[in-house]
Amino acid sequence: MRRLLALTLLLLSAPVLGAAFPAALRIPTLRPRAAGPVPALFSHRTHATFGCHQCHPSVFPQQAVGFTHQDMARGLYCGGCHDGAVAFGITATACARCHVPR
């Protein structure tokens, strides 16, 4: 009976949780910038195969946070996976993969 209740709650909460998290969001900048690339665009859909628990709350809190390329080079935030081994690396030649206009 407990399993059935838990499954029911999970199924009923999924649409609410899906609506709470946008499909795509801009990574906030730490400082205002007059020039340069647009802030990076993160897609929850692209990363859906990993499941929320892979990144939340260990890598990212349940909110949008700003960070730098230096943070990513140290293996923090996106750099935890985007290191060139697990996923494409953060390099100067791959800017357009994340910094895309919308």
C-alpha positions as CSV (number, residue, x, y, z in Angstrom):
1,M,0.0,0.0,0.0
2,R,2.9,2.4,0.8
3,R,4.5,1.8,-2.5
4,L,1.3,2.5,-4.3
5,L,0.8,5.7,-2.4
6,A,4.4,6.7,-3.1
7,L,4.1,6.0,-6.8
8,T,0.8,7.9,-7.0
9,L,2.4,10.9,-5.3
10,L,5.4,10.8,-7.6
11,L,3.2,10.6,-10.7
12,L,1.0,13.5,-9.5
13,S,4.0,15.7,-8.6
14,A,6.0,15.2,-11.8
15,P,4.0,17.8,-13.8
16,V,4.3,20.3,-11.0
17,L,8.1,19.7,-10.8
18,G,8.4,20.0,-14.6
19,A,6.6,23.3,-14.6
20,A,8.8,24.6,-11.8
21,F,12.0,24.2,-13.8
22,P,12.2,25.9,-17.2
23,A,13.2,23.9,-20.2
24,A,16.0,26.4,-20.9
25,L,17.5,29.1,-18.8
26,R,20.3,31.7,-19.1
27,I,23.2,31.3,-16.7
28,P,23.2,34.6,-14.8
29,T,26.3,36.7,-15.1
30,L,28.3,37.7,-12.0
31,R,29.0,41.2,-13.3
32,P,27.2,43.5,-15.8
33,R,28.9,43.4,-19.2
34,A,28.6,45.9,-22.0
35,A,30.1,43.6,-24.6
36,G,31.0,39.9,-25.2
37,P,29.0,36.8,-25.8
38,V,25.4,36.4,-24.6
39,P,25.2,34.6,-21.3
40,A,25.2,30.8,-21.7
41,L,22.0,29.0,-22.3
42,F,21.4,25.8,-20.2
43,S,18.9,23.3,-21.5
44,H,17.3,20.9,-18.9
45,R,16.0,18.8,-21.8
46,T,19.4,18.3,-23.3
47,H,20.6,17.0,-19.9
48,A,17.5,15.0,-19.0
49,T,19.1,11.6,-19.5
50,F,21.2,12.2,-16.4
51,G,18.3,12.8,-14.1
52,C,17.9,15.7,-11.7
53,H,19.7,14.0,-8.8
54,Q,23.0,13.9,-10.7
55,C,23.4,17.7,-10.4
56,H,20.9,18.8,-7.8
57,P,21.8,19.8,-5.1
58,S,25.5,18.5,-5.2
59,V,26.7,20.4,-8.3
60,F,24.0,23.1,-8.5
61,P,21.6,24.4,-5.9
62,Q,17.9,24.4,-6.9
63,Q,18.3,27.9,-8.3
64,A,20.2,29.6,-11.1
65,V,23.7,30.6,-10.0
66,G,26.4,32.7,-11.7
67,F,29.9,31.3,-12.2
68,T,32.9,31.9,-14.3
69,H,35.0,29.9,-16.8
70,Q,37.7,29.8,-14.2
71,D,35.2,28.0,-11.9
72,M,34.5,25.5,-14.6
73,A,38.2,25.0,-15.3
74,R,38.5,24.0,-11.7
75,G,35.8,21.3,-12.2
76,L,33.0,23.3,-10.6
77,Y,29.5,23.7,-12.0
78,C,29.3,22.7,-15.7
79,G,33.1,21.9,-15.6
80,G,32.3,18.9,-13.4
81,C,31.2,17.1,-16.6
82,H,32.3,19.4,-19.4
83,D,35.9,18.5,-19.1
84,G,36.5,16.9,-22.5
85,A,36.2,13.4,-21.1
86,V,32.7,13.0,-19.8
87,A,31.2,15.7,-22.2
88,F,32.6,18.3,-24.6
89,G,35.2,20.5,-22.9
90,I,35.0,24.2,-22.2
91,T,37.3,25.7,-24.8
92,A,37.6,28.9,-26.7
93,T,36.6,27.2,-29.9
94,A,33.3,25.8,-28.5
95,C,31.8,29.1,-27.3
96,A,28.8,28.9,-29.6
97,R,27.7,25.6,-28.1
98,C,26.6,27.3,-24.9
99,H,26.6,31.1,-25.7
100,V,23.7,31.0,-28.2
101,P,21.2,33.7,-28.9
102,R,17.6,32.7,-28.3
